[in-house]
Amino acid sequence: METWSLFALSADLPLGEQCVLDECEDIIMTEPFAIRHVSIVTGDETGTVVPGQTVLVGENGTIEWVGEDADIAVPSGYNRLDASGKYLTPGLINAHVHVFGSGKPLSQALLSPRADAITSAFLHSHVGSAYMKRLARGFLQTELLSGVTSLRTVGDTGYETVELASEFDSGESVGPRMLASGPLMAVTGGHGSPKVTMTSDSPWEARRNVRQSLRAGVTAIKIAATAGVTDARRLGEAGRPQMTLEEMAAICDEAHSAGLIVAAHAQSREGVMRALRAGVDTIEHGSSLTDEMIELFLHNPASLRGYTALIPTMIAALPLVRLPQSVTGITDIVHANAAAVSAEMESGLKTALAAGVVVGVGTDASCTYVTQYGTWRELDVMHRFGGMGAAAVLHAATQVNAQILGLADVTGSITAGKSADMVLLTKNPLDGSAAAEADESANFRAFEQPEAVIVRGRVLLHPRIERLAEIDAQLDTL
Ligand SMILES: [Zn+2]
């Protein structure tokens, strides 16, 4: 049995280097262990923080016991982590991740149809897919090191995420718990094609694509109901409906039969409405909402669990709208489309919250200015621009996301019986100031540099994350 002190260790570990998880140098404490004297930020709706807590984690990486320091004698043979003055939150869950990019703006030259075809041919070659798998592994580990212990991918170049998810599950290497979608289902020429899609032009072709993905082992399905901001070439094109109701209903039917949820990229009223009617389980990005749409979010008979959730991804649009084009390098068309989509998204989020729609959290990591380590920024903008209380935002990024992704029995809260998926912080993320509830202020930046990330009971102490300094500086101005 050893006792670990966070303060003592922090002096020994070099900072500012890329953490290489495969070398396991950051896994300094193994199960079973006890985290002592910690304040638990539970992630409940009201923002409960309980000081003086002990958490016991068993050999299988499961939380065995949570309670008052005084109520437990730590069994012999358990490592101990003295976390006095620290805060422990449930691991964050990111419901909207891509693993093909770092968040650096894409060169506009790459968006021409010819460049698109060449890139796509490379990505789907043997060499290309091996390269993408290596990239994906690094990005997924970056998500983990920044406190994201579970995530869903929603549009991959191939099935690299399926392979990585099972590697992480088996303990072969350390990574987040994942729902992996594989390629995005789109129509010919649709959003994301040809780089990250499987295309189809009829309900039966769409079913065949889902079956192919199921055979490859995916654990979620993603569809492009409408066009998107990043690849729209004309003004007003971003939310244009692309997939028919019949095609989407066929995909949902096929996915739901296998127990999988379906996410729909949808950025206009018409597109969102069609996707809701088809029975999708999550609307990604969203639009302004009518009463009829709200009714379908709340009670959706064609969905897997009887309701549809909204995942707004505000951080994917706000920087494109608010930062100067000279900085982001986007075209006038992308800027105008982003502005329209962003306004619709914000309106949809506010209406959804007021109506009691289930709202989750996702970042759209890989897109321009959406880094793999910046999940906390989505929490921050949902709070500051989306009108959500700080406690509600953390609740959405933990317990609500777990429920949406069907992981609530396994993760999402610090509860005995669940996987030990937690983040240890030096500051309380819900405590930005002493302001009263109505105008409560948050400090989600506390997640920027976690003291430790714990996934399935493995403790990654002082995770070192390679950051994009220029992008961070720009995002800090938002
Ligand atoms: Zn996306």
Boltz pocket constraint, residues with backbone or C-beta under 6 A from the ligand:
constraints:
  - pocket:
      binder: B
      contacts: [[A, 96], [A, 98], [A, 154], [A, 155], [A, 364]]
      max_distance: 6.0
